[in-house]
Amino acid sequence: MTKQFTLGKKERLKSRKQIEQLFKQGKSFAIYPFKIYYVLNSIQITPRPENSTDSRLWTPPSAKATGGKPDSRLLFGVGAGTRNFKKAVDRNRIKRLTREAYRLQKNALQQKLLETENVQVIASGKENDVQKSATAYMFHTTADNFLSNGNLVHEVFGPASIHVTAATKEELFKIARKLPGQLTISIWGTEEDLSENTALVQELELKAGRIIFNNVPTGVEVTHAMVHGGPYPATTDSRSTSVGTTAIYRFTRAVCYQNSPQELLPDALKNENPLHIWRQVNGAFLNGAIN
């Protein structure tokens, strides 16, 4: 069946009762320069009379378009304040653009809502509408829901995390196997916990470039031991690091000189070792000349 991208009258939030519900029961978050008000529910939508001209707030498809289910799981509104948009013409333009963006993306949004139905917000940071800032969020879901929903493993580049609760050790291994490549993985536990779960640690070693025990990732520092890389999609090539002294191998290619005249060799490879550097010769490290 062809997806509908229309935005009919029944899909627009115009009822005073619904608007009051949105502001009394709903939540909000800020993405500069907008503020989004929303509430998730399963109420039946009753639109205002057709002569209403208030179209600042909208709802997803009607019961007919959603297979007989209630008209909406989502009520939402977009605020564009006068502090950021001083002219009415600019605010009206934002209203039209937002409505058009929703019209084109509403089917995907509805699918996302269904897929994240069993994900709860358990904590959030202070909301703000300051440019170049973000509000921190912490989510929770069950192992069953995480394992059945591929979208929950996607990276959120920002202050957000999801806590997945496993009921059994088998679920824990299934979660570990489902994880895509990561830059880092932190493992928390007592010495007894870790010794009893070496198989899980070995499974997680296949998923990240840096394994951290009872700690969080430090800042990326240029050291000999630093590995800032990991299996795809964390990086496109997991055999090297992008930070640290061994990062040089990302830009090198091995070349073997066999039976080469001495004058054609780089100084670092000449028998007399004019640079007096340490070299590995027949498995041993030497800094002298080769006879």
C-alpha positions as CSV (number, residue, x, y, z in Angstrom):
1,M,0.0,0.0,0.0
2,T,1.3,3.4,-1.0
3,K,2.3,5.6,2.0
4,Q,0.2,8.8,2.4
5,F,2.1,12.1,2.8
6,T,-1.0,14.3,3.0
7,L,-1.7,16.4,6.1
8,G,-5.5,16.4,6.5
9,K,-7.6,18.3,8.9
10,K,-7.9,15.4,11.3
11,E,-4.2,15.3,11.7
12,R,-3.9,18.8,13.0
13,L,-4.1,19.6,16.6
14,K,-6.7,22.3,17.1
15,S,-8.8,21.4,20.1
16,R,-8.4,23.6,23.2
17,K,-8.6,20.4,25.3
18,Q,-5.8,18.8,23.4
19,I,-3.6,21.9,23.6
20,E,-4.2,22.0,27.4
21,Q,-3.3,18.4,27.7
22,L,-0.1,19.0,25.7
23,F,1.1,21.7,28.1
24,K,-0.2,20.1,31.4
25,Q,0.8,16.5,30.8
26,G,3.4,16.7,28.1
27,K,7.2,17.0,28.2
28,S,9.5,19.3,26.3
29,F,13.0,19.5,25.0
30,A,15.0,22.2,23.3
31,I,16.9,22.1,20.1
32,Y,18.2,25.6,19.3
33,P,16.4,27.7,18.3
34,F,13.2,25.7,18.9
35,K,11.4,24.1,21.8
36,I,9.4,20.9,21.2
37,Y,6.4,20.1,23.4
38,Y,5.0,16.6,23.2
39,V,2.9,13.9,24.9
40,L,2.6,10.2,24.0
41,N,-0.7,8.6,24.5
42,S,-3.5,6.7,22.8
43,I,-6.4,9.1,23.0
44,Q,-9.0,9.6,20.3
45,I,-8.6,12.8,18.4
46,T,-11.6,15.2,18.0
47,P,-10.7,18.1,15.7
48,R,-12.0,21.6,16.1
49,P,-14.5,23.0,13.6
50,E,-13.3,23.4,10.1
51,N,-13.3,27.2,10.2
52,S,-10.5,27.2,12.8
53,T,-7.3,28.8,11.5
54,D,-5.0,27.7,14.3
55,S,-2.5,25.2,12.7
56,R,0.5,25.6,14.9
57,L,0.1,22.1,16.4
58,W,-0.4,18.8,14.6
59,T,-1.1,15.1,15.3
60,P,-0.1,11.9,13.4
61,P,-2.6,10.0,11.1
62,S,-6.2,9.3,11.8
63,A,-7.6,6.0,13.0
64,K,-8.5,5.0,9.4
65,A,-4.9,5.5,8.3
66,T,-3.4,3.6,11.3
67,G,-5.5,0.4,10.8
68,G,-8.3,1.2,13.3
69,K,-6.0,2.2,16.2
70,P,-6.6,5.5,18.1
71,D,-5.8,8.6,16.1
72,S,-2.6,9.4,17.8
73,R,0.2,8.2,20.1
74,L,1.8,11.6,19.7
75,L,0.6,15.2,20.3
76,F,3.3,17.8,19.8
77,G,3.9,21.4,19.1
78,V,6.9,23.5,18.0
79,G,7.7,26.7,19.7
80,A,9.7,29.5,18.0
81,G,10.1,32.4,20.4
82,T,10.2,36.0,19.6
83,R,13.7,36.2,21.2
84,N,15.1,34.3,18.2
85,F,12.5,35.2,15.6
86,K,11.5,38.8,16.2
87,K,9.5,39.3,13.1
88,A,6.1,37.6,12.6
89,V,6.9,36.8,9.0
90,D,9.9,34.7,10.2
91,R,7.8,32.9,12.7
92,N,5.2,32.1,10.1
93,R,7.9,30.8,7.8
94,I,9.1,28.5,10.5
95,K,5.6,27.3,11.0
96,R,5.2,26.4,7.4
97,L,8.6,24.7,7.1
98,T,8.0,22.7,10.2
99,R,4.6,21.6,9.1
100,E,6.0,20.5,5.7
101,A,8.9,18.7,7.3
102,Y,6.4,16.7,9.5
103,R,4.2,16.0,6.5
104,L,7.1,14.3,4.7
105,Q,8.5,12.5,7.7
106,K,5.4,11.5,9.6
107,N,5.3,7.9,8.5
108,A,8.9,7.3,9.5
109,L,8.2,9.0,12.8
110,Q,5.2,6.8,13.5
111,Q,7.3,3.7,12.8
112,K,10.0,5.0,15.2
113,L,7.3,5.5,17.9
114,L,6.1,2.0,17.6
115,E,9.7,0.6,17.7
116,T,10.6,2.6,20.8
117,E,7.3,2.0,22.6
118,N,9.0,0.0,25.4
119,V,11.9,2.5,26.0
120,Q,11.5,4.8,29.0
121,V,13.3,8.0,29.9
122,I,14.7,7.4,33.4
123,A,16.6,10.7,33.8
124,S,17.3,13.9,31.9
125,G,19.5,17.0,32.4
126,K,18.5,20.6,32.5
127,E,16.7,21.8,29.4
128,N,18.0,24.9,27.6
129,D,17.7,26.6,24.3
130,V,21.2,27.9,24.1
131,Q,23.0,27.5,20.8
132,K,25.6,24.6,20.5
133,S,24.2,22.8,23.6
134,A,22.3,19.6,24.3
135,T,20.2,18.1,27.0
136,A,21.5,14.8,28.5
137,Y,19.1,11.8,28.5
138,M,19.3,8.4,30.1
139,F,16.9,5.6,28.8
140,H,16.0,2.1,29.9
141,T,14.6,-0.9,28.1
142,T,14.6,-4.7,28.5
143,A,16.8,-7.2,26.8
144,D,13.9,-8.6,24.8
145,N,13.0,-5.2,23.4
146,F,16.7,-4.3,22.7
147,L,17.3,-7.6,20.8
148,S,14.2,-7.2,18.7
149,N,14.7,-3.5,17.8
150,G,17.7,-2.9,15.5
151,N,17.4,0.9,15.9
152,L,18.4,0.8,19.6
153,V,22.0,-0.2,18.8
154,H,22.6,2.9,16.7
155,E,25.1,5.4,18.1
156,V,23.7,8.7,19.5
157,F,26.5,11.2,19.2
158,G,25.8,13.3,22.2
159,P,25.0,13.1,26.0
160,A,22.6,10.1,25.8
161,S,22.8,6.5,27.0
162,I,20.5,3.5,27.1
163,H,20.5,1.0,29.9
164,V,19.5,-2.5,28.9
165,T,18.5,-4.9,31.7
166,A,19.2,-8.6,31.0
167,A,17.2,-11.2,33.0
168,T,19.6,-14.1,32.3
169,K,23.2,-14.7,31.5
170,E,22.1,-16.0,28.1
171,E,20.4,-12.6,27.3
172,L,23.7,-10.8,28.4
173,F,25.6,-12.8,25.8
174,K,23.0,-12.1,23.1
175,I,23.3,-8.4,23.8
176,A,27.1,-8.5,23.6
177,R,26.9,-10.4,20.3
178,K,24.5,-7.8,18.8
179,L,26.6,-4.8,19.6
180,P,28.3,-3.3,16.5
181,G,31.9,-2.2,16.5
182,Q,32.8,0.3,19.2
183,L,35.8,2.5,20.1
184,T,35.6,1.6,23.8
185,I,33.7,-0.8,26.0
186,S,33.6,-0.4,29.8
187,I,33.1,-3.5,32.0
188,W,32.0,-3.1,35.6
189,G,32.3,-5.8,38.2
190,T,34.2,-7.2,41.2
191,E,37.2,-9.5,40.8
192,E,34.9,-12.4,41.3
193,D,32.4,-11.2,38.7
194,L,35.2,-10.8,36.1
195,S,36.8,-14.1,36.8
196,E,33.4,-15.9,36.5
197,N,32.6,-14.2,33.2
198,T,35.9,-14.4,31.2
199,A,33.9,-15.7,28.2
200,L,31.8,-12.5,28.2
201,V,35.0,-10.4,28.4
202,Q,36.4,-12.4,25.4
203,E,33.2,-11.8,23.5
204,L,33.5,-8.0,24.1
205,E,37.1,-8.0,23.0
206,L,35.8,-8.7,19.5
207,K,33.7,-5.5,19.6
208,A,36.0,-2.7,20.6
209,G,39.5,-1.3,20.3
210,R,39.8,-0.4,24.0
211,I,38.5,-2.5,26.9
212,I,38.1,-0.6,30.2
213,F,37.5,-2.2,33.6
214,N,35.6,-0.4,36.3
215,N,36.2,3.0,34.7
216,V,35.0,5.3,31.9
217,P,37.0,6.2,28.8
218,T,39.7,8.8,29.4
219,G,40.3,11.6,26.9
220,V,42.1,10.5,23.8
221,E,45.8,11.0,24.6
222,V,48.9,10.6,22.4
223,T,50.7,7.7,24.1
224,H,52.4,4.5,23.1
225,A,49.5,2.4,24.4
226,M,46.6,4.4,23.0
227,V,44.2,2.6,20.7
228,H,41.6,4.9,19.2
229,G,39.9,2.6,16.8
230,G,37.8,-0.5,16.6
231,P,35.8,-2.9,14.4
232,Y,33.5,-1.5,11.8
233,P,31.5,0.8,12.0
234,A,33.6,2.4,14.7
235,T,36.3,2.7,12.1
236,T,36.7,1.5,8.5
237,D,40.0,-0.3,9.3
238,S,40.4,-1.8,12.7
239,R,44.0,-2.8,12.2
240,S,45.4,0.6,13.3
241,T,44.6,3.6,15.6
242,S,43.9,7.2,14.7
243,V,45.6,8.5,17.8
244,G,48.9,7.4,19.5
245,T,52.4,6.7,18.3
246,T,51.3,3.6,16.3
247,A,49.0,5.8,14.3
248,I,52.0,6.3,11.9
249,Y,51.2,2.8,10.5
250,R,48.0,4.2,8.9
251,F,50.2,6.2,6.5
252,T,53.0,3.6,5.8
253,R,53.4,0.6,3.6
254,A,56.0,-2.1,4.0
255,V,58.8,-2.4,1.3
256,C,61.4,-5.1,1.3
257,Y,64.9,-4.4,-0.2
258,Q,66.4,-7.7,-1.3
259,N,70.1,-7.8,-2.4
260,S,70.1,-4.1,-2.9
261,P,73.3,-2.0,-3.3
262,Q,74.2,-0.1,-0.2
263,E,74.1,3.3,-1.9
264,L,70.5,2.7,-2.9
265,L,69.3,2.0,0.6
266,P,67.8,4.6,3.0
267,D,70.3,5.6,5.7
268,A,68.1,3.7,8.3
269,L,68.8,0.5,6.4
270,K,72.5,0.8,5.5
271,N,74.9,-1.7,7.1
272,E,77.0,1.0,8.7
273,N,73.9,2.5,10.4
274,P,75.0,6.2,10.0
275,L,72.0,7.3,12.0
276,H,73.0,5.2,15.0
277,I,69.4,4.1,15.6
278,W,68.1,0.9,17.1
279,R,67.2,-1.7,14.5
280,Q,65.9,-5.3,14.6
281,V,68.4,-7.6,12.8
282,N,67.7,-11.3,12.7
283,G,65.2,-10.9,15.6
284,A,67.7,-9.0,17.8
285,F,67.7,-5.2,18.5
286,L,71.1,-3.6,17.7
287,N,72.3,0.0,17.3
288,G,75.7,-0.7,15.8
289,A,76.9,-1.5,12.3
290,I,76.3,-4.8,10.5
291,N,79.4,-6.6,9.3
